[in-house]
Amino acid sequence: MELDSVFWNNHAEEMTRESYLDLKTRMLKAARFWSKGSNPTWTETENGDEMADLNEIRKQSEKAAEAVCEAAQLKAGDLFVVGCSSSEVIGERIGTGSSLEAAEAVFEGIYTALQKRRVFLAAQCCEHLNRALIVEREAYEKYDLEEVNVIPQPKAGGSFGTTAFHRFADPVAVESIRQKASAGMDIGGTLIGMHIKPVVVPIRIPVNRIGEAVLICARRRPRFVGGQRAVYNDDLL
Protein backbone atom coordinates (compact mmCIF):
# COMPACT_ATOMS: atom_id res chain seq x y z
CA MET A 1 0.00 0.00 0.00
CA GLU A 2 1.30 3.47 -0.87
CA LEU A 3 2.47 5.76 1.91
CA ASP A 4 -0.28 8.26 1.00
CA SER A 5 -2.94 5.63 1.56
CA VAL A 6 -1.44 4.56 4.90
CA PHE A 7 -1.25 8.15 6.09
CA TRP A 8 -4.82 8.85 4.99
CA ASN A 9 -6.22 5.69 6.60
CA ASN A 10 -4.47 6.46 9.90
CA HIS A 11 -5.64 10.09 10.03
CA ALA A 12 -9.02 9.95 8.36
CA GLU A 13 -10.82 10.93 11.55
CA GLU A 14 -8.54 13.91 12.15
CA MET A 15 -8.85 15.74 8.83
CA THR A 16 -10.78 15.93 5.61
CA ARG A 17 -9.29 14.69 2.35
CA GLU A 18 -8.91 18.33 1.23
CA SER A 19 -7.02 19.36 4.36
CA TYR A 20 -4.75 16.33 4.00
CA LEU A 21 -3.90 17.24 0.40
CA ASP A 22 -3.25 20.81 1.46
CA LEU A 23 -0.89 19.59 4.20
CA LYS A 24 0.89 17.28 1.78
CA THR A 25 1.42 20.14 -0.68
CA ARG A 26 2.84 22.36 2.04
CA MET A 27 5.19 19.62 3.23
CA LEU A 28 6.53 19.07 -0.29
CA LYS A 29 7.10 22.79 -0.74
CA ALA A 30 8.85 23.00 2.61
CA ALA A 31 11.18 20.18 1.55
CA ARG A 32 12.04 22.01 -1.69
CA PHE A 33 12.46 25.24 0.27
CA TRP A 34 15.04 23.85 2.65
CA SER A 35 16.81 21.88 -0.06
CA LYS A 36 17.95 25.23 -1.45
CA GLY A 37 20.19 25.72 1.58
CA SER A 38 20.19 26.85 5.18
CA ASN A 39 19.73 30.49 4.21
CA PRO A 40 17.28 30.42 1.28
CA THR A 41 15.99 33.58 -0.38
CA TRP A 42 12.60 32.04 -1.08
CA THR A 43 9.14 32.70 0.30
CA GLU A 44 5.59 31.78 -0.61
CA THR A 45 3.12 34.00 -2.46
CA GLU A 46 -0.55 34.38 -1.49
CA ASN A 47 -1.62 31.71 -3.98
CA GLY A 48 0.90 29.24 -2.53
CA ASP A 49 3.44 29.31 -5.34
CA GLU A 50 7.13 29.14 -4.54
CA MET A 51 8.68 32.52 -5.33
CA ALA A 52 11.99 34.23 -4.81
CA ASP A 53 12.08 37.04 -2.25
CA LEU A 54 10.93 39.89 -4.48
CA ASN A 55 12.47 42.61 -2.35
CA GLU A 56 15.84 40.87 -2.46
CA ILE A 57 15.55 40.49 -6.23
CA ARG A 58 14.84 44.21 -6.59
CA LYS A 59 17.88 45.07 -4.46
CA GLN A 60 20.15 42.70 -6.40
CA SER A 61 18.94 44.14 -9.70
CA GLU A 62 19.49 47.75 -8.66
CA LYS A 63 22.96 47.01 -7.25
CA ALA A 64 23.95 45.16 -10.42
CA ALA A 65 22.70 47.91 -12.74
CA GLU A 66 24.56 50.55 -10.74
CA ALA A 67 27.78 48.51 -10.91
CA VAL A 68 27.49 48.03 -14.67
CA CYS A 69 26.82 51.74 -15.24
CA GLU A 70 29.91 52.55 -13.20
CA ALA A 71 32.13 49.99 -14.94
CA ALA A 72 30.94 51.04 -18.40
CA GLN A 73 31.15 54.77 -17.56
CA LEU A 74 27.68 55.33 -18.97
CA LYS A 75 26.44 58.83 -19.68
CA ALA A 76 22.98 60.35 -19.91
CA GLY A 77 21.29 59.19 -23.11
CA ASP A 78 23.22 55.92 -23.43
CA LEU A 79 21.32 52.69 -24.13
CA PHE A 80 21.38 49.86 -21.59
CA VAL A 81 20.00 46.53 -22.80
CA VAL A 82 18.59 43.90 -20.46
CA GLY A 83 17.51 40.37 -21.24
CA CYS A 84 15.79 38.63 -18.35
CA SER A 85 14.38 35.14 -17.94
CA SER A 86 11.95 35.42 -15.05
CA SER A 87 11.76 31.61 -15.10
CA GLU A 88 15.46 31.38 -14.29
CA VAL A 89 15.10 34.07 -11.62
CA ILE A 90 12.65 31.88 -9.69
CA GLY A 91 14.71 28.72 -10.20
CA GLU A 92 12.96 27.22 -13.22
CA ARG A 93 14.39 26.45 -16.66
CA ILE A 94 14.23 29.34 -19.12
CA GLY A 95 10.91 29.51 -20.93
CA THR A 96 9.03 27.23 -18.54
CA GLY A 97 7.78 29.37 -15.63
CA SER A 98 7.35 32.99 -16.65
CA SER A 99 6.68 35.17 -13.59
CA LEU A 100 5.37 38.72 -13.84
CA GLU A 101 6.07 39.26 -10.14
CA ALA A 102 9.75 38.40 -10.51
CA ALA A 103 10.06 40.41 -13.74
CA GLU A 104 8.50 43.45 -12.08
CA ALA A 105 10.99 43.23 -9.20
CA VAL A 106 13.92 43.02 -11.62
CA PHE A 107 12.54 45.87 -13.72
CA GLU A 108 11.98 48.09 -10.68
CA GLY A 109 15.55 47.65 -9.46
CA ILE A 110 17.20 48.23 -12.83
CA TYR A 111 14.92 51.08 -13.89
CA THR A 112 15.52 52.90 -10.61
CA ALA A 113 19.30 52.76 -11.13
CA LEU A 114 19.10 53.86 -14.76
CA GLN A 115 16.72 56.75 -14.18
CA LYS A 116 19.17 58.27 -11.70
CA ARG A 117 21.70 58.50 -14.55
CA ARG A 118 19.13 59.26 -17.26
CA VAL A 119 20.23 56.15 -19.14
CA PHE A 120 17.70 54.52 -21.48
CA LEU A 121 16.57 50.95 -20.86
CA ALA A 122 16.03 48.59 -23.79
CA ALA A 123 14.11 45.54 -22.57
CA GLN A 124 14.72 42.47 -24.71
CA CYS A 125 11.78 40.19 -25.43
CA CYS A 126 12.15 36.43 -25.67
CA GLU A 127 13.03 34.39 -28.76
CA HIS A 128 9.34 33.99 -29.69
CA LEU A 129 9.48 37.65 -30.76
CA ASN A 130 12.95 37.18 -32.25
CA ARG A 131 14.43 39.11 -29.32
CA ALA A 132 12.70 42.33 -30.31
CA LEU A 133 13.03 45.11 -27.73
CA ILE A 134 10.82 47.55 -25.87
CA VAL A 135 12.18 51.09 -25.55
CA GLU A 136 10.81 54.45 -24.53
CA ARG A 137 9.75 56.74 -27.37
CA GLU A 138 12.47 59.24 -26.50
CA ALA A 139 15.11 56.54 -27.05
CA TYR A 140 13.32 55.36 -30.21
CA GLU A 141 13.55 58.87 -31.67
CA LYS A 142 17.10 59.60 -30.46
CA TYR A 143 18.50 56.44 -32.02
CA ASP A 144 16.34 56.55 -35.17
CA LEU A 145 14.94 53.06 -34.66
CA GLU A 146 12.22 51.30 -36.62
CA GLU A 147 8.93 50.47 -34.88
CA VAL A 148 7.25 47.08 -35.22
CA ASN A 149 3.71 46.13 -34.25
CA VAL A 150 3.63 43.73 -31.33
CA ILE A 151 2.45 43.82 -27.72
CA PRO A 152 4.55 41.42 -25.62
CA GLN A 153 2.82 38.88 -23.41
CA PRO A 154 4.32 36.67 -20.68
CA LYS A 155 4.27 33.62 -22.98
CA ALA A 156 5.07 35.49 -26.20
CA GLY A 157 7.69 38.09 -25.44
CA GLY A 158 8.38 37.25 -21.82
CA SER A 159 7.41 38.78 -18.51
CA PHE A 160 10.27 41.30 -18.51
CA GLY A 161 9.38 42.71 -21.92
CA THR A 162 5.72 42.71 -20.93
CA THR A 163 6.53 44.63 -17.75
CA ALA A 164 8.57 47.23 -19.63
CA PHE A 165 5.76 47.70 -22.16
CA HIS A 166 3.31 48.50 -19.36
CA ARG A 167 5.70 50.51 -17.19
CA PHE A 168 7.17 52.83 -19.81
CA ALA A 169 5.21 56.06 -20.24
CA ASP A 170 5.24 55.73 -24.05
CA PRO A 171 6.61 52.31 -25.06
CA VAL A 172 7.72 51.41 -28.56
CA ALA A 173 8.50 47.91 -29.81
CA VAL A 174 11.47 47.73 -32.17
CA GLU A 175 12.92 44.76 -34.00
CA SER A 176 16.49 45.88 -33.36
CA ILE A 177 18.45 48.65 -31.68
CA ARG A 178 21.16 48.19 -34.35
CA GLN A 179 23.94 47.39 -31.90
CA LYS A 180 23.64 50.79 -30.24
CA ALA A 181 23.62 49.70 -26.58
CA SER A 182 26.68 50.72 -24.58
CA ALA A 183 26.25 48.04 -21.90
CA GLY A 184 23.83 45.42 -20.69
CA MET A 185 22.81 42.62 -18.36
CA ASP A 186 21.98 39.04 -19.34
CA ILE A 187 19.85 37.51 -16.57
CA GLY A 188 19.40 33.78 -17.02
CA GLY A 189 21.10 33.13 -20.37
CA THR A 190 18.96 35.27 -22.68
CA LEU A 191 21.82 36.34 -25.02
CA ILE A 192 22.09 40.11 -25.45
CA GLY A 193 25.47 40.48 -27.18
CA MET A 194 23.83 41.14 -30.54
CA HIS A 195 22.49 44.47 -29.24
CA ILE A 196 25.74 45.97 -27.90
CA LYS A 197 28.18 48.07 -29.92
CA PRO A 198 31.37 46.28 -30.95
CA VAL A 199 33.63 45.37 -29.29
CA VAL A 200 31.62 43.60 -26.55
CA VAL A 201 33.63 43.05 -23.37
CA PRO A 202 32.42 41.02 -20.36
CA ILE A 203 32.65 42.76 -17.00
CA ARG A 204 32.69 41.33 -13.50
CA ILE A 205 30.67 42.95 -10.76
CA PRO A 206 29.97 41.92 -7.13
CA VAL A 207 26.52 40.58 -8.07
CA ASN A 208 26.65 37.30 -10.02
CA ARG A 209 23.05 36.18 -9.63
CA ILE A 210 19.60 37.74 -9.67
CA GLY A 211 17.42 35.43 -7.62
CA GLU A 212 18.44 31.99 -8.90
CA ALA A 213 19.45 33.24 -12.37
CA VAL A 214 23.08 33.51 -13.45
CA LEU A 215 24.01 37.11 -14.29
CA ILE A 216 26.45 38.01 -17.06
CA CYS A 217 27.20 41.69 -17.74
CA ALA A 218 28.94 43.38 -20.63
CA ARG A 219 29.98 46.74 -22.01
CA ARG A 220 31.28 48.03 -25.30
CA ARG A 221 34.89 48.98 -25.98
CA PRO A 222 35.87 51.09 -28.98
CA ARG A 223 37.79 49.13 -31.60
CA PHE A 224 41.55 49.45 -31.64
CA VAL A 225 43.01 50.79 -34.89
CA GLY A 226 46.63 51.10 -35.92
CA GLY A 227 49.63 48.90 -35.47
CA GLN A 228 52.77 48.68 -33.37
CA ARG A 229 53.23 52.47 -33.25
CA ALA A 230 49.68 53.20 -32.16
CA VAL A 231 49.04 54.94 -28.82
CA TYR A 232 45.72 54.33 -27.12
CA ASN A 233 43.52 56.32 -24.78
CA ASP A 234 43.46 54.46 -21.46
CA ASP A 235 40.08 56.02 -20.58
CA LEU A 236 38.49 54.03 -23.44
CA LEU A 237 39.95 50.64 -22.58
C-alpha positions as CSV (number, residue, x, y, z in Angstrom):
1,M,0.0,0.0,0.0
2,E,1.3,3.5,-0.9
3,L,2.5,5.8,1.9
4,D,-0.3,8.3,1.0
5,S,-2.9,5.6,1.6
6,V,-1.4,4.6,4.9
7,F,-1.3,8.2,6.1
8,W,-4.8,8.8,5.0
9,N,-6.2,5.7,6.6
10,N,-4.5,6.5,9.9
11,H,-5.6,10.1,10.0
12,A,-9.0,9.9,8.4
13,E,-10.8,10.9,11.5
14,E,-8.5,13.9,12.2
15,M,-8.8,15.7,8.8
16,T,-10.8,15.9,5.6
17,R,-9.3,14.7,2.4
18,E,-8.9,18.3,1.2
19,S,-7.0,19.4,4.4
20,Y,-4.8,16.3,4.0
21,L,-3.9,17.2,0.4
22,D,-3.2,20.8,1.5
23,L,-0.9,19.6,4.2
24,K,0.9,17.3,1.8
25,T,1.4,20.1,-0.7
26,R,2.8,22.4,2.0
27,M,5.2,19.6,3.2
28,L,6.5,19.1,-0.3
29,K,7.1,22.8,-0.7
30,A,8.9,23.0,2.6
31,A,11.2,20.2,1.5
32,R,12.0,22.0,-1.7
33,F,12.5,25.2,0.3
34,W,15.0,23.8,2.7
35,S,16.8,21.9,-0.1
36,K,17.9,25.2,-1.4
37,G,20.2,25.7,1.6
38,S,20.2,26.9,5.2
39,N,19.7,30.5,4.2
40,P,17.3,30.4,1.3
41,T,16.0,33.6,-0.4
42,W,12.6,32.0,-1.1
43,T,9.1,32.7,0.3
44,E,5.6,31.8,-0.6
45,T,3.1,34.0,-2.5
46,E,-0.5,34.4,-1.5
47,N,-1.6,31.7,-4.0
48,G,0.9,29.2,-2.5
49,D,3.4,29.3,-5.3
50,E,7.1,29.1,-4.5
51,M,8.7,32.5,-5.3
52,A,12.0,34.2,-4.8
53,D,12.1,37.0,-2.3
54,L,10.9,39.9,-4.5
55,N,12.5,42.6,-2.4
56,E,15.8,40.9,-2.5
57,I,15.5,40.5,-6.2
58,R,14.8,44.2,-6.6
59,K,17.9,45.1,-4.5
60,Q,20.2,42.7,-6.4
61,S,18.9,44.1,-9.7
62,E,19.5,47.7,-8.7
63,K,23.0,47.0,-7.3
64,A,24.0,45.2,-10.4
65,A,22.7,47.9,-12.7
66,E,24.6,50.5,-10.7
67,A,27.8,48.5,-10.9
68,V,27.5,48.0,-14.7
69,C,26.8,51.7,-15.2
70,E,29.9,52.5,-13.2
71,A,32.1,50.0,-14.9
72,A,30.9,51.0,-18.4
73,Q,31.2,54.8,-17.6
74,L,27.7,55.3,-19.0
75,K,26.4,58.8,-19.7
76,A,23.0,60.4,-19.9
77,G,21.3,59.2,-23.1
78,D,23.2,55.9,-23.4
79,L,21.3,52.7,-24.1
80,F,21.4,49.9,-21.6
81,V,20.0,46.5,-22.8
82,V,18.6,43.9,-20.5
83,G,17.5,40.4,-21.2
84,C,15.8,38.6,-18.3
85,S,14.4,35.1,-17.9
86,S,11.9,35.4,-15.1
87,S,11.8,31.6,-15.1
88,E,15.5,31.4,-14.3
89,V,15.1,34.1,-11.6
90,I,12.6,31.9,-9.7
91,G,14.7,28.7,-10.2
92,E,13.0,27.2,-13.2
93,R,14.4,26.4,-16.7
94,I,14.2,29.3,-19.1
95,G,10.9,29.5,-20.9
96,T,9.0,27.2,-18.5
97,G,7.8,29.4,-15.6
98,S,7.3,33.0,-16.6
99,S,6.7,35.2,-13.6
100,L,5.4,38.7,-13.8
101,E,6.1,39.3,-10.1
102,A,9.8,38.4,-10.5
103,A,10.1,40.4,-13.7
104,E,8.5,43.4,-12.1
105,A,11.0,43.2,-9.2
106,V,13.9,43.0,-11.6
107,F,12.5,45.9,-13.7
108,E,12.0,48.1,-10.7
109,G,15.5,47.7,-9.5
110,I,17.2,48.2,-12.8
111,Y,14.9,51.1,-13.9
112,T,15.5,52.9,-10.6
113,A,19.3,52.8,-11.1
114,L,19.1,53.9,-14.8
115,Q,16.7,56.7,-14.2
116,K,19.2,58.3,-11.7
117,R,21.7,58.5,-14.6
118,R,19.1,59.3,-17.3
119,V,20.2,56.2,-19.1
120,F,17.7,54.5,-21.5
121,L,16.6,50.9,-20.9
122,A,16.0,48.6,-23.8
123,A,14.1,45.5,-22.6
124,Q,14.7,42.5,-24.7
125,C,11.8,40.2,-25.4
126,C,12.2,36.4,-25.7
127,E,13.0,34.4,-28.8
128,H,9.3,34.0,-29.7
129,L,9.5,37.7,-30.8
130,N,12.9,37.2,-32.3
131,R,14.4,39.1,-29.3
132,A,12.7,42.3,-30.3
133,L,13.0,45.1,-27.7
134,I,10.8,47.6,-25.9
135,V,12.2,51.1,-25.5
136,E,10.8,54.4,-24.5
137,R,9.8,56.7,-27.4
138,E,12.5,59.2,-26.5
139,A,15.1,56.5,-27.1
140,Y,13.3,55.4,-30.2
141,E,13.6,58.9,-31.7
142,K,17.1,59.6,-30.5
143,Y,18.5,56.4,-32.0
144,D,16.3,56.5,-35.2
145,L,14.9,53.1,-34.7
146,E,12.2,51.3,-36.6
147,E,8.9,50.5,-34.9
148,V,7.2,47.1,-35.2
149,N,3.7,46.1,-34.3
150,V,3.6,43.7,-31.3
151,I,2.5,43.8,-27.7
152,P,4.6,41.4,-25.6
153,Q,2.8,38.9,-23.4
154,P,4.3,36.7,-20.7
155,K,4.3,33.6,-23.0
156,A,5.1,35.5,-26.2
157,G,7.7,38.1,-25.4
158,G,8.4,37.2,-21.8
159,S,7.4,38.8,-18.5
160,F,10.3,41.3,-18.5
161,G,9.4,42.7,-21.9
162,T,5.7,42.7,-20.9
163,T,6.5,44.6,-17.8
164,A,8.6,47.2,-19.6
165,F,5.8,47.7,-22.2
166,H,3.3,48.5,-19.4
167,R,5.7,50.5,-17.2
168,F,7.2,52.8,-19.8
169,A,5.2,56.1,-20.2
170,D,5.2,55.7,-24.0
171,P,6.6,52.3,-25.1
172,V,7.7,51.4,-28.6
173,A,8.5,47.9,-29.8
174,V,11.5,47.7,-32.2
175,E,12.9,44.8,-34.0
176,S,16.5,45.9,-33.4
177,I,18.5,48.7,-31.7
178,R,21.2,48.2,-34.3
179,Q,23.9,47.4,-31.9
180,K,23.6,50.8,-30.2
181,A,23.6,49.7,-26.6
182,S,26.7,50.7,-24.6
183,A,26.2,48.0,-21.9
184,G,23.8,45.4,-20.7
185,M,22.8,42.6,-18.4
186,D,22.0,39.0,-19.3
187,I,19.9,37.5,-16.6
188,G,19.4,33.8,-17.0
189,G,21.1,33.1,-20.4
190,T,19.0,35.3,-22.7
191,L,21.8,36.3,-25.0
192,I,22.1,40.1,-25.4
193,G,25.5,40.5,-27.2
194,M,23.8,41.1,-30.5
195,H,22.5,44.5,-29.2
196,I,25.7,46.0,-27.9
197,K,28.2,48.1,-29.9
198,P,31.4,46.3,-31.0
199,V,33.6,45.4,-29.3
200,V,31.6,43.6,-26.6
201,V,33.6,43.1,-23.4
202,P,32.4,41.0,-20.4
203,I,32.6,42.8,-17.0
204,R,32.7,41.3,-13.5
205,I,30.7,42.9,-10.8
206,P,30.0,41.9,-7.1
207,V,26.5,40.6,-8.1
208,N,26.7,37.3,-10.0
209,R,23.0,36.2,-9.6
210,I,19.6,37.7,-9.7
211,G,17.4,35.4,-7.6
212,E,18.4,32.0,-8.9
213,A,19.5,33.2,-12.4
214,V,23.1,33.5,-13.4
215,L,24.0,37.1,-14.3
216,I,26.4,38.0,-17.1
217,C,27.2,41.7,-17.7
218,A,28.9,43.4,-20.6
219,R,30.0,46.7,-22.0
220,R,31.3,48.0,-25.3
221,R,34.9,49.0,-26.0
222,P,35.9,51.1,-29.0
223,R,37.8,49.1,-31.6
224,F,41.6,49.5,-31.6
225,V,43.0,50.8,-34.9
226,G,46.6,51.1,-35.9
227,G,49.6,48.9,-35.5
228,Q,52.8,48.7,-33.4
229,R,53.2,52.5,-33.3
230,A,49.7,53.2,-32.2
231,V,49.0,54.9,-28.8
232,Y,45.7,54.3,-27.1
233,N,43.5,56.3,-24.8
234,D,43.5,54.5,-21.5
235,D,40.1,56.0,-20.6
236,L,38.5,54.0,-23.4
237,L,40.0,50.6,-22.6
